[in-house]
């Protein structure tokens, strides 16, 4: 069971879905941070212990993170962040 009190509300943490922009190519990419057992990088599900997962932890919208991987260093800008807390919120009622 996961203790949601330990997961930040406005920063990347376990359960977050993050939309990034590669600063060199401008290409968007979406990742979901999941437990290592649920990790599936080709499907965009990464572990917080992966190279990019480690760099994303604690990031906020607008931050630029530098990821060092065996294939080289890349920079990504955090364009959108949806935390596990945001996902649990009910949809707002439509205005009349």
C-alpha angles and dihedrals in degrees: 000000000000122000103224091191089073094054115087120242098216104027135068112275140142110317094024123134110213128192111205135185119213101232094213100047102020089229115150122228131180125211132181117206109226138162116284090253091058095043116130109161096187087056092048095254109129135176122239086236093061117099093256093038091056091051093048097051109109094009121136133206109289095026120127115218127196115217120199112198134158088265092057141272121310133179124218131186117217102235100171135009127194112181126202086257092057091050091057094053117105116242113263116255114256115259117247 
